[in-house]
């Protein structure tokens, strides 16, 4: 086999993983997980420790906050949360926030 031909068909491991993620439609989910793992960095320690559950489904960020006062404050600042999450993601990942 011609060595030049074989080299031109080689991909880096990162490229192969990216292709697999896209083929199985997992790239968006991985990006969501990356963003959610930065929740403390985006919102601060006080919000982080009060957040008991967090997930994204159908472009909606669902939050369970254990403090009614903080939940009300965050509900008033939905646009800030949406902006920070989307800025961290690098695209419009969420369009709304729901609290419980």
C-alpha positions in Angstrom: 0.0 0.0 0.0 1.2 3.5 -0.9 2.2 5.3 2.4 1.0 8.7 1.1 -2.5 7.3 0.4 -2.8 5.8 3.8 -1.7 9.0 5.5 -4.3 11.1 3.6 -7.1 8.9 4.9 -6.1 9.2 8.5 -8.1 11.3 11.0 -7.2 12.4 14.4 -9.0 10.8 17.3 -10.8 14.0 18.0 -12.1 14.2 14.5 -13.4 10.6 14.7 -15.1 11.3 18.0 -16.7 14.5 16.6 -18.0 12.6 13.6 -19.4 9.8 15.9 -21.1 12.4 18.2 -22.7 14.1 15.2 -23.8 10.8 13.7 -25.5 9.7 16.9 -26.8 13.2 17.6 -25.0 13.4 20.9 -23.0 16.6 20.2 -25.8 18.9 21.4 -26.3 16.8 24.6 -22.6 16.9 25.4 -22.6 20.7 25.0 -25.6 20.9 27.3 -23.7 18.9 29.9 -20.6 21.2 29.5 -22.8 24.2 30.1 -24.6 22.8 33.1 -21.3 21.8 34.7 -20.4 25.5 34.6 -23.5 26.5 36.5 -21.6 27.6 39.6 -19.2 29.7 37.4 -22.1 31.3 35.6 -24.4 32.0 38.5 -22.2 32.1 41.6 -21.8 30.0 44.7 -25.0 31.1 46.4 -27.2 30.1 43.5 -25.2 26.9 43.0 -25.7 25.6 46.5 -29.5 26.3 46.4 -29.9 24.5 43.0 -31.1 21.0 43.7 -31.9 19.9 40.1 -31.0 21.3 36.8 -31.5 20.0 33.2 -32.4 21.2 29.7 -35.2 19.8 27.6 -36.6 21.2 24.4 -34.6 24.5 24.8 -36.0 25.0 28.3 -33.8 25.2 31.4 -35.5 23.5 34.3 -34.3 24.5 37.8 -35.3 23.2 41.3 -34.3 25.8 43.8 -34.7 25.1 47.5 -35.1 28.7 48.6 -38.4 30.5 47.7 -36.8 33.9 48.1 -33.9 33.0 45.7 -36.4 31.3 43.3 -38.4 34.5 43.1 -35.2 36.6 42.6 -34.1 34.3 39.8 -37.5 34.3 38.2 -37.3 38.1 38.0 -33.9 37.7 36.3 -34.8 35.1 33.7 -33.3 37.1 30.9 -30.0 37.2 32.6 -30.0 33.5 33.1 -30.9 32.9 29.5 -28.2 35.3 28.3 -25.5 33.7 30.5 -26.3 30.1 29.5 -26.5 31.0 25.8 -23.3 33.0 26.0 -21.5 30.1 27.7 -22.8 27.7 25.1 -21.9 29.9 22.2 -25.3 29.7 20.6 -29.0 29.9 21.6 -29.2 26.8 23.6 -32.2 27.8 25.8 -35.2 30.1 25.2 -36.9 29.9 28.6 -36.4 29.0 32.3 -38.9 27.2 34.5 -38.6 27.0 38.2 -39.9 24.5 40.8 
